[in-house]
């Protein structure tokens, strides 16, 4: 009788210990942006229309995405005809991609404990819309890159189109976007996590594909503010930043759809 009671007590204590330890382990991995202290996080598919595929790092076959799918560092994604994709990142920023878009998740880091992030996405072709949340950490990197331009932001709403000819269009709706030459990595102010004063590229240098086919002509960092746009051609210097009309912009269905999705996020 005592033996049976002792076994029951043993199993009861075992179960209580497991229940106590297991949730703590799960929470430690999820609490800081779905990655754990100092680890990479993941983006989560929150909307999907049509056929979208991912080629995960280390795999050789593309697989279909679905709502709830997770995207990690070095995953390549493509959206097919009439497809659209929305991703929520660990810092709660939103990225959306239109049909016939190809991109790669370069880094997906976010630490909820100190508010630092390092999120970088490379666009090969297509359209993306970004609704970037404000963070308060020492590092605030959020970058979208094409073959001929890198756009860095803090908290803003903006979009980037990358044409088949590799030209890049950037339009800003809220906040500020810094556009700079992809041949030189920008410097950040440690105290602000921002960019230093504009500077020129040091000069032509050998770089890995696909950048080697792009002109290495020097150009300075360009700052875009609300309702401003810039076009960066496949080669050479960017065009002069100009204002764009909201009325003309709203004629594009892609813009109207994103505006509506942004309203839904706020509500």
ABEGO torsion letter per residue (X at the ends): XAAAAAAAAAAAAAAAAAAAAAAAAAAAAAAAGGAEBGBBBBBBBABBBEBBBBBBBGBABBBBBBBGBBBBBGBBBBBBBGBBBBBBBAAGBBBBBBBGBBBBBABBBBBAAAGBBBBBBBBABEBBBBBBBBBABABABBBBBBAABBBBBABBBBBBBBBAAGBBBBBBABEBBBBBBAABBBBBBAAAGBBBBBBBBAEBBBBBOAAAABBABBBBBBBBBBGBBBBBBABEBBBBBBBBBAAAAAABAAAAAAAAAAAAAAX
